Amino acid sequence: MSRILPLSPNLYYMRPIAITLLIISIVLGGVVIFFAAGQKKFFIKAGNDCIYDTGDHQELIKCFNQKVHEIGQTQGIDAALKYANEKVIGSQPYGVVHLLMHIIGRDAYHYTKNIQKGLAYLPKDTFEEKNFINYDGYRHGLFQAFFYENRDKEDPLILIRKACPTLGSSASEDKVVSYRQEGDENCFHGVGHALMYANGNDVLASVAQCARLPNANTKHWCYIGLFMENVYLYSSGFLLYESHTPRPFVTDDAMVSLCRSFRDREQASICSKDVGWAFWRGHYGDVRGALAHCRLVKSEYISQCIRQLMILPIAGFLGDDYEKITEACKGVGPLYEGVCIRAASYGIIHGTAGTAARRDKFCNMVASEFSSACFTTY
């Protein structure tokens, strides 16, 4: 089995993004400005703070990741969470917050060597509806560190039971239910991420371990976590991982062949849902290309692939480029354009700073035949 880097401070310090970028650093009064060759976008780091977004979030995320790791080492996990709460949550998109919380969660386990002690750092209101989405990445990172450290010591099912004590109890349901803040869904979703991390990002090995879980609900959410983790590996920037992190199932077709290989319907469905998102991660901002890849999955999964793509990037990264969004949805064809528009509307109103006004502005730009569906989102 291939292995990823062991947990160490070196895991968290990101390296230069690419040799093809010309980076000129100008230091004036504590302000550092980075220029990318051929681009107008820039990133400013004033003193020790991350204050300007390049537009593609790669440099910003690296800056935040390094910052919280330094704070965690010198001031403790409480201080790192405080920094994230004051500087990132509420002012940055969900995608930035989520990835940052992965890093803090890993650090928490690195320092405590205990899941429950790691979870104890979280604020008391973490699992309230308004807050839990900001902290779910923390649990993912905490579990990743725990599973990696113990991957050769105990059977994965034993590790899962330690991470999610409800496994096998009456609270662990046999039917698939929607995501709940404090239910099995949150916990086993995190387990899926953690199994990938411990297995050197081997999708098939992680799928096999999720399949050993005792009921439909725990399997479902474990699959969601592991395929999401594989999506992260498509990122063109380093984000959570260094460049030499194993990516055995990062393929040129954005998982299309992988997803078509699964005979189990649940596995095939969840994998296919993430195809467009995987392509978009590897070709940042190419929504049209990502939608085209959704058309390559089995026909019964095309709509859910489009929904996943338009909800998550819109909510997490794309912002207010509504013209680009509507043009991309037109390109997917008349059969799926309405699905695309409705999902984008949901992503816009539920994203960072999401408001009805932002959603209404978008919906007023779409073709009249899709207007009603756009204003009545999920």
C-alpha positions in Angstrom: 0.0 0.0 0.0 1.3 3.4 -0.9 1.9 5.8 1.9 1.5 9.5 2.4 3.7 11.8 4.3 3.8 11.2 8.1 2.3 13.8 10.3 4.9 16.4 10.9 5.2 20.2 10.7 6.6 19.8 7.2 3.1 18.6 6.1 1.7 22.0 6.7 4.2 24.3 5.1 3.2 24.7 1.5 5.8 25.0 -1.3 6.0 27.4 -4.3 3.0 26.9 -6.4 4.6 26.4 -9.9 7.9 27.1 -11.6 5.9 28.6 -14.5 4.8 31.5 -12.3 7.2 34.5 -12.0 6.9 35.7 -8.4 8.4 39.0 -7.5 8.4 39.9 -3.8 8.5 43.6 -2.8 8.8 44.3 0.8 7.8 47.9 1.8 6.8 48.7 5.4 5.8 45.1 6.2 3.7 44.6 3.0 4.6 41.9 0.6 3.1 41.9 -2.9 3.2 38.8 -5.2 2.7 39.3 -9.0 1.9 36.4 -11.3 3.4 36.7 -14.7 0.8 37.5 -17.4 -2.0 38.1 -14.8 -3.5 41.2 -13.3 -4.4 39.4 -10.0 -2.3 40.0 -7.0 -2.1 38.9 -3.4 -1.0 41.1 -0.5 0.4 39.9 2.8 0.6 42.7 5.3 2.7 41.9 8.3 1.6 38.5 9.4 -1.9 38.6 8.1 -3.6 37.4 4.9 -5.7 40.3 3.6 -6.3 40.0 -0.2 -7.7 37.3 -2.4 -6.1 36.5 -5.7 -9.4 35.5 -7.1 -8.6 31.8 -7.4 -8.0 31.3 -3.6 -4.8 29.2 -4.0 -2.4 31.7 -2.5 -4.9 32.8 0.1 -5.6 29.3 1.3 -1.8 28.6 1.6 -1.4 31.8 3.6 -4.2 31.0 6.0 -3.0 27.4 6.4 0.5 28.4 7.3 -0.9 31.1 9.6 -3.1 28.8 11.7 -0.4 26.1 11.9 2.0 28.7 13.3 -0.5 29.9 15.8 -1.4 26.4 16.8 2.3 25.6 17.4 3.0 28.7 19.4 -0.3 29.6 21.1 -2.3 26.5 21.0 -5.4 25.1 19.1 -7.8 27.5 20.9 -5.9 30.4 19.5 -5.8 28.9 16.0 -9.6 28.4 16.1 -10.0 32.0 17.5 -8.0 33.3 14.5 -10.1 31.3 12.1 -13.3 32.6 13.7 -12.2 36.2 13.6 -10.4 36.4 10.3 -11.9 33.7 8.0 -15.3 32.5 9.1 -17.9 34.9 7.8 -15.6 36.7 5.5 -14.3 33.9 3.2 -16.2 31.3 1.1 -17.1 28.0 2.6 -14.4 26.2 0.5 -11.7 28.3 2.1 -13.1 27.8 5.6 -13.5 24.1 5.1 -10.0 23.4 3.9 -8.5 25.6 6.7 -10.5 23.6 9.3 -8.9 20.4 8.0 -5.5 21.7 8.9 -6.5 22.8 12.4 -8.2 19.4 13.0 -5.0 17.6 12.0 -3.0 19.8 14.3 -5.4 19.2 17.2 -4.8 15.4 16.9 -1.1 15.9 16.5 -1.0 17.7 19.8 -3.6 15.7 21.8 -3.3 12.2 20.3 -6.9 11.7 21.3 -10.1 12.2 19.3 -12.3 13.3 22.2 -9.7 15.8 23.5 -9.4 17.1 20.0 -13.2 17.6 19.7 -13.2 19.4 23.1 -11.5 22.4 21.5 -14.5 23.1 19.4 -16.9 25.9 20.6 -20.0 24.7 22.5 -22.3 25.9 19.7 -20.4 24.1 17.0 -23.3 21.8 16.0 -25.9 24.5 15.9 -27.4 24.8 12.4 -25.8 28.2 11.8 -22.3 27.0 12.8 -21.7 23.4 12.1 -20.9 23.9 8.4 -18.0 26.1 9.4 -16.5 23.4 11.6 -17.2 20.1 9.8 -13.7 20.2 8.2 -12.2 20.2 11.6 -13.6 16.8 12.4 -12.4 15.6 9.0 -8.8 16.7 9.7 -8.9 15.2 13.3 -10.1 11.9 12.0 -7.5 11.9 9.2 -4.6 12.2 11.6 -6.1 9.6 14.0 -6.6 7.0 11.2 -3.2 7.6 9.6 -1.3 7.2 12.9 -3.2 4.0 13.8 -3.5 2.5 10.3 -1.2 -0.5 10.9 -2.2 -1.0 14.6 -5.9 -1.9 14.5 -8.5 -3.1 12.1 -10.3 -0.1 10.3 -13.6 -1.1 11.8 -12.2 -0.8 15.3 -10.8 2.7 14.4 -14.2 3.6 13.0 -16.0 2.5 16.2 -13.6 4.7 18.3 -14.2 7.6 16.0 -18.0 7.1 15.8 -19.3 5.4 19.0 -22.8 5.0 17.6 -21.7 2.3 15.1 -23.9 -0.7 15.6 -26.2 1.0 18.1 -29.9 1.8 17.6 -28.8 5.3 16.8 -27.1 4.0 13.7 -29.9 3.8 11.1 -30.3 1.3 8.3 -31.9 3.8 5.9 -30.1 6.7 4.3 -31.1 10.0 5.8 -30.2 13.6 5.0 -27.2 15.3 6.6 -27.6 16.2 10.3 -25.2 18.2 12.4 -24.8 15.7 15.2 -25.9 12.4 13.6 -24.0 9.5 12.0 -23.9 11.5 8.8 -21.4 14.0 10.0 -19.2 11.3 11.7 -19.1 8.8 8.9 -18.6 11.4 6.3 -15.4 12.3 8.2 -14.5 8.6 8.3 -14.6 8.5 4.5 -12.0 11.3 4.4 -9.9 9.7 7.0 -9.8 6.2 5.3 -8.5 7.8 2.1 -5.8 9.7 4.1 -4.7 6.5 5.9 -4.8 4.4 2.7 -2.5 6.6 0.7 -5.6 7.9 -1.2 -6.4 4.5 -2.6 -10.1 4.8 -3.6 -10.7 1.1 -4.1 -9.2 0.1 -0.7 -11.2 2.9 1.0 -14.5 1.8 -0.8 -13.9 -1.7 0.4 -13.5 -0.6 4.0 -16.6 1.6 3.9 -18.5 -1.4 2.4 -17.8 -3.3 5.6 -19.9 -0.9 7.6 -23.1 -2.5 9.0 -25.9 -0.4 7.4 -26.9 1.7 4.5 -26.7 5.1 6.2 -23.1 4.7 7.5 -21.9 3.3 4.2 -23.6 6.1 2.2 -21.9 8.9 4.2 -18.6 7.1 4.3 -18.6 6.9 0.5 -19.5 10.5 0.2 -16.4 11.4 2.4 -13.9 9.3 0.5 -15.0 10.4 -3.0 -14.9 14.0 -1.8 -11.4 13.5 -0.6 -10.4 12.2 -4.0 -11.9 15.3 -5.6 -9.6 17.5 -3.4 -6.6 15.7 -4.9 -7.5 17.2 -8.3 -6.8 20.7 -7.2 -4.3 22.5 -9.4 -2.9 24.3 -6.3 -1.5 22.4 -3.3 -4.1 23.4 -0.8 -4.3 20.6 1.7 -1.4 18.5 0.3 2.1 18.9 -1.0 2.8 18.2 -4.7 4.1 14.6 -4.1 1.1 13.4 -2.1 -0.1 10.1 -3.8 -2.9 10.6 -6.3 -3.4 7.1 -7.7 -7.0 7.7 -8.8 -6.6 11.2 -10.2 -7.2 10.5 -13.9 -7.4 12.6 -17.0 -11.1 11.9 -17.4 -12.0 13.2 -13.9 -13.1 9.8 -12.5 -15.5 9.0 -15.4 -13.9 5.5 -16.0 -13.6 4.9 -12.3 -17.2 5.6 -11.6 -18.4 3.5 -14.6 -16.4 0.6 -13.2 -18.5 0.2 -10.0 -21.2 -2.4 -10.1 -22.7 -1.4 -6.8 -25.3 1.3 -7.6 -24.6 3.3 -4.4 -20.9 3.5 -5.1 -21.4 4.3 -8.8 -24.0 7.0 -7.9 -21.9 8.9 -5.3 -18.7 8.6 -7.4 -20.5 10.0 -10.6 -21.9 12.9 -8.6 -18.4 14.2 -8.1 -17.1 13.9 -11.7 -17.8 17.5 -12.7 -16.5 18.8 -9.4 -13.3 16.8 -9.9 -12.7 18.3 -13.4 -13.4 21.8 -12.1 -10.9 21.4 -9.3 -8.2 20.4 -11.8 -9.2 23.1 -14.4 -10.0 25.9 -12.1 -12.9 28.1 -13.2 -13.8 26.0 -16.3 -17.4 25.4 -15.5 -18.3 24.6 -19.1 -15.7 21.9 -19.3 -16.9 20.5 -15.9 -20.5 20.4 -17.1 -19.4 18.6 -20.2 -17.8 15.9 -18.1 -21.1 15.4 -16.2 -22.6 14.4 -19.6 -20.1 11.6 -19.7 -21.3 9.7 -16.7 -24.1 7.1 -16.9 -27.3 8.8 -17.9 -29.1 8.2 -14.6 -26.4 10.2 -12.8 -26.1 13.2 -15.0 -28.5 15.5 -13.2 -27.0 14.8 -9.8 -23.5 15.5 -11.2 -24.7 18.8 -12.5 -26.4 19.7 -9.2 -23.2 18.8 -7.1 -21.0 20.9 -9.4 -23.2 24.0 -9.5 -24.0 24.0 -5.8 -20.5 23.5 -4.4 -18.3 25.7 -6.6 -21.0 28.4 -6.7 -21.4 28.3 -2.9 -17.7 27.9 -2.2 -15.7 29.8 -4.8 -17.3 31.2 -8.0 -18.8 34.4 -6.5 -21.1 36.7 -8.5 -20.1 36.0 -12.1 -23.7 35.4 -13.0 -23.2 35.8 -16.7 -20.6 33.1 -16.8 -22.9 30.8 -14.8 -25.9 31.3 -17.1 -23.8 30.8 -20.2 -22.3 27.6 -18.7 -25.8 26.3 -18.0 -26.9 27.0 -21.6 -24.0 24.9 -22.8 -25.2 21.8 -21.0 -28.2 21.5 -23.3 -32.0 22.1 -23.0 -32.6 18.8 -21.2 -30.4 19.8 -18.2 -30.3 23.6 -18.3 -33.1 23.9 -15.8 -31.3 21.5 -13.4 -28.2 23.6 -13.8 -29.9 26.9 -13.2 -31.8 25.7 -10.1 -28.7 24.2 -8.5 -26.7 27.4 -9.2 -29.5 29.4 -7.5 -29.3 27.2 -4.4 -25.5 27.6 -4.3 -25.7 31.4 -4.6 -28.2 31.9 -1.8 -26.5 29.5 0.5 -22.9 30.6 -0.2 -20.9 33.0 2.0 -22.8 36.3 2.2 -25.6 34.5 0.4 -28.8 36.5 0.4 -32.1 36.5 -1.4 -31.0 39.7 -3.2 -28.0 37.9 -4.7 -30.2 35.0 -5.7 -32.8 37.4 -7.2 -30.2 39.2 -9.3 -29.1 35.9 -10.8 -32.6 34.6 -11.4 -33.5 37.8 -13.2 -30.8 37.1 -15.7 -31.9 33.6 -16.7 -34.3 32.7 -19.5 -38.0 33.1 -18.7 -38.8 29.4 -18.9 -36.4 28.7 -16.0 -37.3 31.8 -13.9 -39.9 30.1 -11.7 -37.6 27.1 -10.8 -34.8 29.5 -10.1 -36.7 31.5 -7.5 -38.0 28.3 -5.8 -34.8 26.5 -4.9 -34.5 23.2 -3.0 
